[in-house]
Amino acid sequence: MPDLNMQSLESLKKNFTPPQDTNKIHRSKLSGMDKLALQVTNKIGTMGFFFIIAGWTFSWLLWNMFAPVNLRFDPFPAFVLWLFI
């Protein structure tokens, strides 16, 4: 009488496919625009980008509050103030 456990083990070994990295598979199927979108969102989500945008916003707001009137391009209270709030 053949050993059923050994037969099933041998058949499992023959039919076994090793696990695959689903991240690599997914990345290989991304289009160029998808890859670009991922790069942009990865950079925009950094603290460095946040500080750049915060600095730019404060500069914009301060310039349009305190610069000479003839040099202001977005007079106070401007869109940036409402955006900031």
N, CA, C and O of each residue as an XYZ file, in Angstrom:
340
protein
N       0.850     -1.171      0.000
C       0.000      0.000      0.000
C       0.906      1.248      0.000
O       1.767      1.399      0.867
N       0.698      2.132     -0.979
C       1.551      3.315     -1.047
C       1.224      4.304      0.071
O       0.096      4.374      0.557
N       2.225      5.048      0.452
C       2.049      6.048      1.495
C       1.398      7.291      0.869
O       2.017      7.976      0.055
N       0.134      7.579      1.257
C      -0.615      8.683      0.660
C      -0.034     10.044      1.040
O      -0.067     10.986      0.248
N       0.488     10.134      2.237
C       1.074     11.396      2.667
C       2.286     11.763      1.831
O       2.456     12.930      1.478
N       3.115     10.813      1.512
C       4.299     11.078      0.701
C       3.905     11.448     -0.721
O       4.528     12.330     -1.313
N       2.916     10.817     -1.273
C       2.475     11.138     -2.627
C       1.929     12.568     -2.669
O       2.244     13.331     -3.583
N       1.137     12.914     -1.707
C       0.575     14.248     -1.720
C       1.670     15.288     -1.484
O       1.612     16.382     -2.045
N       2.653     14.963     -0.670
C       3.750     15.881     -0.442
C       4.562     16.069     -1.724
O       4.937     17.190     -2.067
N       4.823     15.002     -2.408
C       5.566     15.086     -3.673
C       4.779     15.862     -4.721
O       5.359     16.654     -5.464
N       3.478     15.649     -4.794
C       2.680     16.390     -5.767
C       2.617     17.872     -5.410
O       2.585     18.730     -6.293
N       2.600     18.169     -4.106
C       2.637     19.577     -3.685
C       3.947     20.229     -4.091
O       3.960     21.368     -4.559
N       5.040     19.517     -3.915
C       6.334     20.064     -4.303
C       6.404     20.341     -5.800
O       6.969     21.353     -6.216
N       5.838     19.460     -6.607
C       5.856     19.642     -8.061
C       4.988     20.820     -8.486
O       5.343     21.546     -9.415
N       3.863     21.016     -7.821
C       2.911     22.053     -8.209
C       3.104     23.376     -7.466
O       2.382     24.344     -7.702
N       4.088     23.401     -6.565
C       4.304     24.594     -5.751
C       4.910     25.723     -6.585
O       5.878     25.513     -7.316
N       4.338     26.912     -6.471
C       4.954     28.097     -7.071
C       5.382     29.003     -5.919
O       4.604     29.252     -4.998
N       6.595     29.487     -5.973
C       7.072     30.319     -4.866
C       6.283     31.621     -4.779
O       5.755     32.090     -5.787
N       6.197     32.207     -3.592
C       5.471     33.460     -3.452
C       6.136     34.561     -4.286
O       7.353     34.572     -4.475
N       5.308     35.481     -4.777
C       5.810     36.565     -5.609
C       5.651     37.888     -4.873
O       4.757     38.048     -4.043
N       6.520     38.820     -5.186
C       6.449     40.150     -4.600
C       5.365     40.936     -5.333
O       5.576     41.394     -6.456
N       4.218     41.089     -4.704
C       3.098     41.765     -5.364
C       3.387     43.243     -5.599
O       2.824     43.842     -6.514
N       4.259     43.838     -4.782
C       4.628     45.234     -5.018
C       5.369     45.388     -6.341
O       5.099     46.315     -7.104
N       6.305     44.477     -6.614
C       7.042     44.532     -7.882
C       6.107     44.302     -9.065
O       6.219     44.971    -10.093
N       5.198     43.367     -8.916
C       4.246     43.078     -9.994
C       3.391     44.306    -10.263
O       3.185     44.680    -11.418
N       2.894     44.932     -9.210
C       2.053     46.124     -9.367
C       2.840     47.264    -10.010
O       2.345     47.917    -10.929
N       4.085     47.510     -9.527
C       4.910     48.597    -10.086
C       5.205     48.374    -11.553
O       5.283     49.333    -12.321
N       5.371     47.129    -11.955
C       5.686     46.859    -13.359
C       4.508     47.141    -14.282
O       4.696     47.328    -15.484
N       3.298     47.174    -13.736
C       2.103     47.421    -14.541
C       1.694     48.895    -14.572
O       0.737     49.250    -15.260
N       2.404     49.757    -13.839
C       2.046     51.176    -13.800
C       2.421     51.869    -15.109
O       3.451     51.571    -15.714
N       1.573     52.789    -15.526
C       1.881     53.576    -16.720
C       2.862     54.686    -16.341
O       3.142     54.900    -15.161
N       3.372     55.379    -17.334
C       4.285     56.491    -17.090
C       3.639     57.589    -16.273
O       4.275     58.163    -15.389
N       2.384     57.887    -16.557
C       1.678     58.925    -15.798
C       1.464     58.501    -14.351
O       1.547     59.328    -13.443
N       1.190     57.229    -14.131
C       1.031     56.735    -12.761
C       2.334     56.877    -11.981
O       2.326     57.272    -10.815
N       3.463     56.552    -12.632
C       4.762     56.681    -11.974
C       5.062     58.139    -11.661
O       5.578     58.452    -10.588
N       4.741     59.038    -12.597
C       4.942     60.468    -12.366
C       4.074     60.947    -11.205
O       4.542     61.696    -10.347
N       2.824     60.523    -11.176
C       1.913     60.919    -10.090
C       2.445     60.448     -8.740
O       2.354     61.182     -7.756
N       2.993     59.249     -8.676
C       3.559     58.752     -7.418
C       4.761     59.578     -6.978
O       4.907     59.882     -5.794
N       5.626     59.944     -7.930
C       6.787     60.763     -7.586
C       6.359     62.127     -7.058
O       6.906     62.616     -6.069
N       5.384     62.736     -7.717
C       4.910     64.060     -7.295
C       4.304     63.984     -5.903
O       4.630     64.801     -5.041
N       3.433     63.019     -5.674
C       2.787     62.925     -4.357
C       3.777     62.541     -3.263
O       3.600     62.942     -2.113
N       4.805     61.780     -3.592
C       5.824     61.461     -2.589
C       6.616     62.699     -2.191
O       6.964     62.851     -1.020
N       6.909     63.587     -3.138
C       7.665     64.809     -2.836
C       6.797     65.848     -2.143
O       7.261     66.520     -1.223
N       5.556     65.991     -2.564
C       4.680     67.007     -1.986
C       4.325     66.655     -0.551
O       4.034     67.548      0.244
N       4.342     65.410     -0.212
C       3.988     64.994      1.134
C       5.120     65.111      2.137
O       4.986     64.631      3.263
N       6.243     65.740      1.763
C       7.373     65.841      2.682
C       7.290     67.113      3.520
O       6.618     68.071      3.138
N       7.967     67.120      4.651
C       8.004     68.304      5.503
C       8.755     69.445      4.820
O       8.417     70.612      5.017
N       9.758     69.121      4.028
C      10.486     70.160      3.298
C       9.555     70.950      2.395
O       9.604     72.180      2.364
N       8.715     70.247      1.666
C       7.763     70.926      0.788
C       6.773     71.749      1.606
O       6.415     72.859      1.212
N       6.334     71.218      2.729
C       5.430     71.966      3.599
C       6.057     73.280      4.047
O       5.399     74.320      4.024
N       7.331     73.241      4.456
C       8.006     74.468      4.893
C       8.170     75.463      3.749
O       8.047     76.670      3.956
N       8.442     74.972      2.563
C       8.554     75.864      1.396
C       7.220     76.564      1.145
O       7.183     77.781      0.963
N       6.135     75.808      1.133
C       4.818     76.393      0.875
C       4.414     77.336      2.008
O       3.846     78.397      1.751
N       4.697     76.969      3.246
C       4.360     77.840      4.377
C       5.149     79.145      4.287
O       4.590     80.222      4.495
N       6.439     79.054      3.979
C       7.253     80.260      3.831
C       6.766     81.147      2.702
O       6.687     82.367      2.849
N       6.441     80.531      1.575
C       5.920     81.290      0.431
C       4.602     81.979      0.796
O       4.391     83.139      0.444
N       3.729     81.276      1.492
C       2.433     81.839      1.874
C       2.609     83.021      2.827
O       1.976     84.062      2.656
N       3.471     82.853      3.830
C       3.715     83.959      4.763
C       4.349     85.153      4.050
O       3.992     86.301      4.313
N       5.290     84.878      3.150
C       5.927     85.970      2.393
C       4.894     86.721      1.568
O       4.858     87.951      1.570
N       4.071     85.988      0.877
C       3.003     86.576      0.043
C       2.091     87.452      0.902
O       1.793     88.594      0.551
N       1.661     86.902      2.015
C       0.750     87.605      2.908
C       1.400     88.857      3.495
O       0.788     89.925      3.498
N       2.628     88.738      3.988
C       3.320     89.889      4.579
C       3.609     90.970      3.540
O       3.453     92.159      3.816
N       4.034     90.551      2.336
C       4.301     91.533      1.271
C       3.036     92.328      0.961
O       3.087     93.552      0.839
N       1.939     91.661      0.839
C       0.702     92.340      0.452
C       0.035     93.079      1.611
O      -0.948     93.793      1.410
N       0.564     92.910      2.814
C       0.068     93.683      3.953
C       0.936     94.916      4.203
O       0.421     95.984      4.534
N       2.272     94.766      4.042
C       3.178     95.815      4.498
C       4.018     96.481      3.405
O       4.715     97.455      3.690
N       3.976     95.998      2.193
C       4.747     96.618      1.109
C       4.104     97.949      0.732
O       2.936     98.182      1.045
N       4.854     98.824      0.063
C       4.237    100.064     -0.425
C       3.001     99.747     -1.280
O       2.984     98.774     -2.035
N       1.991    100.572     -1.147
C       0.696    100.299     -1.778
C       0.835    100.082     -3.281
O       0.172     99.208     -3.840
N       1.677    100.854     -3.937
C       1.799    100.723     -5.396
C       2.530     99.439     -5.808
O       2.488     99.072     -6.982
N       3.195     98.749     -4.879
C       3.907     97.508     -5.198
C       3.129     96.250     -4.815
O       3.554     95.139     -5.130
N       2.010     96.417     -4.147
C       1.211     95.245     -3.757
C       0.490     94.699     -4.980
O      -0.135     95.447     -5.732
N       0.581     93.409     -5.168
C      -0.063     92.785     -6.329
C      -1.337     92.045     -5.967
O      -2.091     91.638     -6.851
N      -1.586     91.868     -4.681
C      -2.768     91.154     -4.210
C      -3.195     91.812     -2.895
O      -2.933     91.267     -1.824
N      -3.850     92.979     -2.962
C      -4.083     93.799     -1.767
C      -4.767     93.043     -0.631
O      -5.627     92.188     -0.843
N      -4.347     93.398      0.585
C      -4.901     92.796      1.798
C      -6.361     93.194      1.962
O      -6.664     94.334      1.609
N      -7.275     92.417      2.442
C      -7.203     90.989      2.712
C      -7.430     90.214      1.413
O      -8.500     90.293      0.810
N      -6.479     89.517      1.023
C      -6.495     88.858     -0.284
C      -6.841     87.380     -0.147
O      -7.115     86.859      0.934
N      -6.809     86.762     -1.274
C      -7.111     85.330     -1.322
C      -6.203     84.534     -0.398
O      -6.658     83.587      0.244
N      -4.927     84.900     -0.318
C      -3.997     84.156      0.506
C      -4.375     84.230      1.977
O      -4.220     83.248      2.703
N      -4.869     85.376      2.427
C      -5.316     85.481      3.814
C      -6.465     84.508      4.068
O      -6.466     83.789      5.067
N      -7.433     84.488      3.170
C      -8.570     83.574      3.354
C      -8.133     82.133      3.256
O      -8.657     81.271      3.961
N      -7.182     81.864      2.392
C      -6.638     80.512      2.277
C      -5.907     80.125      3.558
O      -6.024     78.997      4.038
N      -5.148     81.078      4.105
C      -4.402     80.846      5.328
C      -5.326     80.559      6.502
O      -5.057     79.678      7.319
N      -6.401     81.301      6.575
C      -7.371     81.114      7.660
C      -7.999     79.732      7.556
O      -8.844     79.374      8.376
